[in-house]
Amino acid sequence: MTTLYVTHPRCADHDLPFHPEHAGRIRAVWKRIDESGLLGRVQALEAEPVDEAQILAVHDAEYLKALQFSAQQDRTLHLDSDTYINPESYEISRLSAGGVVIAANRVVTGAASNAFVVTRPPGHHAVRQRGMGFCLLSNVAIAAQAMIDTHQLERILIVDYDVHHGNGTEAIFYDRPDVMFISTHQYPLYPMTGAARDTGVGKGEGFTLNLPMPKNCGDQRYLEVFEQVIIPAARRYRPQLILVSAGYDAHWADPLAQMRLTLNGFAELGRRLKMLADELCAGKIVFAMEGGYYVEALAYGMVNVGHILLGEPTIDPLGEPDDILPEPPLESLIKQVRQIHKLT
């Protein structure tokens, strides 16, 4: 079994000091991966820039021109109040998306058993016509489309456990059945999308599954929605490839949200996703880094992904939150989503 690890040192060149999505995030991940000893047990590969044709399969041409224009400037620009772009950012975003494409291609062709990708900027908020929410290119969506175009895959499952709803990924595939998008996210929270009744349109109806969860959900509640909703939905869909938008901002210490997951809780989610891949698609799964703004939780979370893919024990040096809060009940949400998607 070969586990592929994809990254690129230039991913730190997209940076804005004091912004939540800064280069220190990926440097923290690199540091913990180096210290973990994973590099001696995985196949490391540098990301390559995604082809412009693969970008245009997901994003509008006018938006691509705007990104290219930014590379000709000598200053940092803002696409919106949250999302910055500097002269390096266009090429770095191509590397970030390209890393997921390379990983997915290696896994689909059997050159690697599974993979995890440590690149940035993240991607799941970027829609066809613009970037937003710290994201420039829709990395996972570009990889999914590339696998459909290159390998004629008919069923790709994207599971997004970032604390924010992956509105960009959802929108890109909202009217299509060849990609099923499943999201767990805190609600209400940016970008204020991802209602349970948003299930797709036309041929895509039923292939978007949203789990908008109230704040203070922790390990137990996340496991409940995985066991009672996500796993049965995935088994019914029978994907040929699983792509994971792996965000760690649902960790209890993250400053941008109010969820209560521990690293042990995240690891259990990862194990269940690997189990699904082993059961449904010959182990073909790729984890791609998304959000996470308490850098130690992000770093250890991505290290644990490597351990999970290798079948090794995981670690949680951050432990439990200091305060004890009851987790809100989710019976009504789970019942509603199971009814909407006819999982009963």
C-alpha positions as CSV (number, residue, x, y, z in Angstrom):
1,M,0.0,0.0,0.0
2,T,1.4,3.4,-1.0
3,T,0.1,6.6,0.6
4,L,0.9,9.7,-1.4
5,Y,1.7,13.0,0.3
6,V,1.5,16.1,-2.0
7,T,2.6,19.6,-1.1
8,H,4.8,22.4,-2.5
9,P,7.2,24.8,-0.7
10,R,5.9,27.8,-2.7
11,C,2.5,27.4,-1.0
12,A,3.8,29.7,1.7
13,D,4.3,32.6,-0.8
14,H,0.6,33.4,-0.8
15,D,0.6,35.4,2.4
16,L,-0.9,38.4,4.2
17,P,0.4,39.0,7.8
18,F,-2.3,39.0,10.5
19,H,-4.9,37.5,8.1
20,P,-6.5,34.3,9.4
21,E,-5.4,32.4,6.3
22,H,-1.7,33.1,6.5
23,A,1.4,31.2,5.5
24,G,2.0,30.1,9.1
25,R,-0.8,27.6,8.7
26,I,1.0,25.5,6.2
27,R,4.4,26.0,7.9
28,A,2.9,24.5,11.1
29,V,1.6,21.5,9.1
30,W,5.0,20.9,7.5
31,K,6.7,21.1,10.8
32,R,4.5,18.6,12.5
33,I,4.7,16.2,9.5
34,D,8.5,16.4,9.6
35,E,8.5,15.7,13.3
36,S,6.0,12.8,13.0
37,G,8.3,10.5,11.0
38,L,5.6,10.2,8.3
39,L,8.0,11.2,5.5
40,G,9.8,7.9,5.9
41,R,6.6,6.0,5.3
42,V,4.8,7.9,2.6
43,Q,5.6,8.8,-1.0
44,A,6.2,12.5,-1.1
45,L,5.5,14.4,-4.3
46,E,5.6,18.1,-5.2
47,A,2.4,19.6,-6.6
48,E,2.4,20.9,-10.2
49,P,0.3,23.8,-11.5
50,V,-3.1,22.8,-12.7
51,D,-3.7,23.3,-16.4
52,E,-5.7,26.4,-17.4
53,A,-8.0,24.1,-19.3
54,Q,-8.8,22.3,-16.1
55,I,-9.5,25.6,-14.4
56,L,-11.8,26.6,-17.2
57,A,-13.8,23.4,-16.8
58,V,-14.9,24.7,-13.4
59,H,-14.4,28.5,-13.4
60,D,-15.5,31.3,-15.8
61,A,-12.9,32.7,-18.3
62,E,-13.4,36.3,-17.0
63,Y,-12.6,35.2,-13.5
64,L,-9.4,33.5,-14.7
65,K,-8.4,36.7,-16.5
66,A,-8.9,38.6,-13.2
67,L,-6.6,36.2,-11.4
68,Q,-4.0,36.5,-14.1
69,F,-4.3,40.3,-14.0
70,S,-3.5,40.2,-10.3
71,A,-0.2,38.6,-11.0
72,Q,0.9,41.6,-13.0
73,Q,0.4,44.0,-10.1
74,D,3.0,44.9,-7.5
75,R,0.7,45.0,-4.5
76,T,-1.8,42.9,-2.6
77,L,-5.4,43.2,-3.8
78,H,-8.7,42.1,-2.2
79,L,-11.4,40.2,-4.1
80,D,-13.7,40.9,-1.1
81,S,-13.3,41.9,2.5
82,D,-12.0,38.4,3.4
83,T,-10.1,37.3,0.3
84,Y,-6.7,38.7,-0.7
85,I,-4.5,38.1,-3.7
86,N,-0.9,39.1,-4.2
87,P,1.4,38.9,-7.3
88,E,2.3,35.3,-6.3
89,S,-1.2,34.1,-5.6
90,Y,-2.3,33.1,-9.1
91,E,0.5,30.7,-9.5
92,I,0.2,29.4,-5.9
93,S,-3.5,28.8,-6.4
94,R,-2.6,26.8,-9.5
95,L,-0.2,24.7,-7.4
96,S,-2.9,24.3,-4.7
97,A,-5.5,23.0,-7.1
98,G,-2.9,21.0,-9.1
99,G,-1.8,19.2,-6.0
100,V,-5.3,17.7,-5.6
101,V,-5.5,16.9,-9.3
102,I,-2.2,15.0,-9.2
103,A,-3.1,13.1,-6.0
104,A,-6.5,12.2,-7.4
105,N,-5.0,11.0,-10.7
106,R,-2.4,8.9,-8.9
107,V,-5.1,7.2,-6.8
108,V,-7.5,6.7,-9.6
109,T,-4.9,5.0,-11.8
110,G,-3.6,2.9,-9.0
111,A,-0.1,4.5,-8.8
112,A,-1.0,5.3,-5.1
113,S,-3.5,3.6,-2.8
114,N,-4.6,6.8,-1.2
115,A,-3.4,10.4,-0.7
116,F,-3.4,13.5,1.4
117,V,-2.7,17.0,0.0
118,V,-1.2,19.9,2.0
119,T,-1.6,23.0,-0.1
120,R,-3.1,26.4,0.2
121,P,-5.0,28.7,-0.5
122,P,-8.0,26.6,0.3
123,G,-10.8,26.2,-2.2
124,H,-14.3,25.1,-1.2
125,H,-15.8,28.6,-1.1
126,A,-14.7,29.6,-4.6
127,V,-17.6,29.7,-7.0
128,R,-17.5,29.6,-10.8
129,Q,-17.3,33.4,-11.3
130,R,-15.2,34.5,-8.3
131,G,-13.2,33.6,-5.3
132,M,-14.4,34.3,-1.7
133,G,-14.0,33.1,1.8
134,F,-10.1,33.0,1.6
135,C,-10.4,30.7,-1.5
136,L,-9.2,31.5,-5.0
137,L,-9.7,28.3,-7.0
138,S,-12.1,25.5,-6.2
139,N,-9.4,22.9,-5.6
140,V,-11.4,19.8,-4.9
141,A,-14.0,20.6,-7.6
142,I,-11.3,21.1,-10.2
143,A,-9.9,17.7,-9.2
144,A,-13.3,16.0,-9.4
145,Q,-14.0,17.5,-12.8
146,A,-10.6,16.4,-14.0
147,M,-11.2,12.8,-13.0
148,I,-14.5,12.9,-14.8
149,D,-13.0,14.3,-18.0
150,T,-9.8,12.2,-17.9
151,H,-11.0,8.9,-16.5
152,Q,-14.7,9.0,-17.3
153,L,-15.7,8.5,-13.7
154,E,-19.4,8.5,-13.2
155,R,-19.8,8.8,-9.4
156,I,-17.4,10.9,-7.2
157,L,-18.3,11.6,-3.6
158,I,-17.0,14.8,-1.9
159,V,-17.3,14.9,1.9
160,D,-16.6,18.3,3.4
161,Y,-16.1,18.5,7.2
162,D,-14.8,22.0,7.3
163,V,-16.8,24.0,9.8
164,H,-17.9,26.3,7.0
165,H,-20.3,25.2,4.3
166,G,-18.5,24.5,1.0
167,N,-20.8,26.7,-1.0
168,G,-18.5,26.8,-4.0
169,T,-18.1,23.1,-4.4
170,E,-21.9,22.7,-3.9
171,A,-22.8,25.3,-6.5
172,I,-20.4,23.9,-9.2
173,F,-22.1,20.4,-9.1
174,Y,-25.6,21.4,-7.9
175,D,-27.4,20.2,-11.1
176,R,-25.3,17.1,-11.7
177,P,-25.5,13.4,-10.5
178,D,-21.9,12.5,-11.2
179,V,-20.7,14.2,-8.1
180,M,-22.4,13.8,-4.7
181,F,-21.5,16.6,-2.3
182,I,-22.0,16.1,1.5
183,S,-21.3,18.8,4.0
184,T,-21.3,19.0,7.8
185,H,-21.1,22.7,8.9
186,Q,-21.9,25.0,11.7
187,Y,-25.1,27.0,11.0
188,P,-25.5,29.9,11.2
189,L,-22.0,30.8,10.2
190,Y,-20.3,32.1,7.1
191,P,-21.3,31.8,4.2
192,M,-24.8,31.3,5.6
193,T,-25.6,28.6,3.0
194,G,-26.1,24.9,3.2
195,A,-29.7,24.4,4.3
196,A,-30.9,20.8,4.8
197,R,-33.5,21.3,2.1
198,D,-30.9,22.4,-0.5
199,T,-30.5,19.0,-2.3
200,G,-29.7,19.9,-5.9
201,V,-31.8,20.7,-9.0
202,G,-32.7,18.9,-12.2
203,K,-30.6,15.8,-12.7
204,G,-28.6,16.8,-9.6
205,E,-31.6,16.6,-7.2
206,G,-30.8,14.5,-4.3
207,F,-27.0,14.6,-4.8
208,T,-26.3,17.4,-2.4
209,L,-26.7,16.5,1.2
210,N,-26.3,19.3,3.8
211,L,-26.1,18.9,7.6
212,P,-26.3,22.4,9.1
213,M,-25.4,21.8,12.7
214,P,-25.8,24.1,15.7
215,K,-22.8,25.4,17.6
216,N,-21.2,23.3,20.4
217,C,-21.5,20.0,18.6
218,G,-18.5,17.8,19.4
219,D,-17.2,14.3,18.8
220,Q,-20.5,12.5,19.7
221,R,-22.7,14.5,17.5
222,Y,-20.4,14.3,14.5
223,L,-20.2,10.6,14.9
224,E,-24.0,10.4,15.0
225,V,-24.4,12.3,11.7
226,F,-21.7,10.1,10.1
227,E,-23.2,6.9,11.3
228,Q,-26.9,7.7,10.7
229,V,-26.7,9.9,7.6
230,I,-23.3,10.1,5.8
231,I,-22.4,6.4,5.8
232,P,-25.7,5.1,4.5
233,A,-25.9,7.9,1.9
234,A,-22.4,7.0,0.7
235,R,-23.2,3.3,0.5
236,R,-26.3,4.0,-1.6
237,Y,-24.3,6.2,-4.0
238,R,-21.4,3.7,-4.3
239,P,-18.7,6.2,-5.4
240,Q,-15.7,5.3,-7.6
241,L,-13.6,7.9,-5.7
242,I,-13.9,9.8,-2.5
243,L,-12.5,13.3,-2.1
244,V,-12.4,14.9,1.3
245,S,-12.4,18.7,2.0
246,A,-10.5,18.4,5.3
247,G,-10.9,21.5,7.4
248,Y,-10.0,21.6,11.1
249,D,-11.9,24.7,12.1
250,A,-14.5,22.6,13.9
251,H,-11.9,22.0,16.5
252,W,-12.8,23.3,20.0
253,A,-9.8,25.7,20.0
254,D,-10.4,27.3,16.6
255,P,-11.0,31.1,16.8
256,L,-13.4,31.4,13.8
257,A,-16.2,29.0,14.9
258,Q,-17.9,27.5,18.0
259,M,-17.7,23.7,17.5
260,R,-16.3,21.2,19.9
261,L,-14.5,18.5,18.0
262,T,-11.2,17.1,19.4
263,L,-8.4,15.7,17.3
264,N,-9.6,12.2,18.4
265,G,-13.0,13.1,17.1
266,F,-11.6,14.2,13.7
267,A,-9.6,11.0,13.6
268,E,-12.7,8.9,14.0
269,L,-14.3,10.8,11.1
270,G,-11.2,10.1,9.0
271,R,-11.3,6.4,9.9
272,R,-14.9,6.1,8.8
273,L,-14.2,7.8,5.5
274,K,-11.3,5.5,4.9
275,M,-13.5,2.5,5.8
276,L,-16.0,3.7,3.3
277,A,-13.4,4.0,0.6
278,D,-12.1,0.5,1.4
279,E,-15.6,-0.9,1.2
280,L,-16.9,1.0,-1.8
281,C,-14.1,2.0,-4.1
282,A,-11.0,-0.1,-3.5
283,G,-9.6,2.4,-1.0
284,K,-9.5,5.3,-3.5
285,I,-9.6,8.4,-1.2
286,V,-7.9,11.8,-1.2
287,F,-7.9,14.2,1.7
288,A,-7.3,17.9,0.7
289,M,-6.5,20.5,3.3
290,E,-9.1,23.3,3.6
291,G,-9.6,25.6,6.7
292,G,-8.4,25.5,10.2
293,Y,-7.1,28.6,12.0
294,Y,-5.7,27.3,15.2
295,V,-2.6,26.1,13.6
296,E,-1.7,23.3,16.0
297,A,-5.1,21.7,15.6
298,L,-4.7,21.9,11.8
299,A,-1.2,20.6,11.9
300,Y,-1.9,17.6,14.1
301,G,-5.1,17.0,12.2
302,M,-3.3,16.6,8.9
303,V,-0.6,14.4,10.5
304,N,-3.4,12.2,11.8
305,V,-4.8,11.9,8.2
306,G,-1.4,10.5,7.2
307,H,-1.5,8.0,10.1
308,I,-5.1,6.9,9.2
309,L,-4.2,6.3,5.5
310,L,-1.2,4.2,6.7
311,G,-3.4,2.3,9.2
312,E,-1.5,3.7,12.1
313,P,-2.6,5.0,15.6
314,T,-3.4,8.7,15.8
315,I,-2.5,11.3,18.4
316,D,-4.3,14.1,20.3
317,P,-1.8,16.2,22.2
318,L,-4.4,19.0,22.5
319,G,-6.9,16.9,24.4
320,E,-10.4,18.0,25.5
321,P,-11.7,21.6,26.0
322,D,-11.2,23.0,29.5
323,D,-14.9,23.9,29.9
324,I,-17.7,21.3,29.8
325,L,-20.7,22.2,27.7
326,P,-23.5,19.9,26.8
327,E,-23.8,19.0,23.1
328,P,-27.0,20.1,21.5
329,P,-29.4,17.3,20.5
330,L,-29.5,16.5,16.8
331,E,-32.3,14.0,16.6
332,S,-34.6,16.3,14.7
333,L,-31.9,17.3,12.2
334,I,-30.9,13.7,11.6
335,K,-34.6,12.7,11.2
336,Q,-35.3,15.6,8.8
337,V,-32.2,14.8,6.6
338,R,-33.0,11.1,6.5
339,Q,-36.5,11.8,5.4
340,I,-35.4,14.3,2.8
341,H,-33.0,11.9,1.3
342,K,-35.1,8.8,1.8
343,L,-32.6,7.1,4.0
344,T,-35.3,5.6,6.2
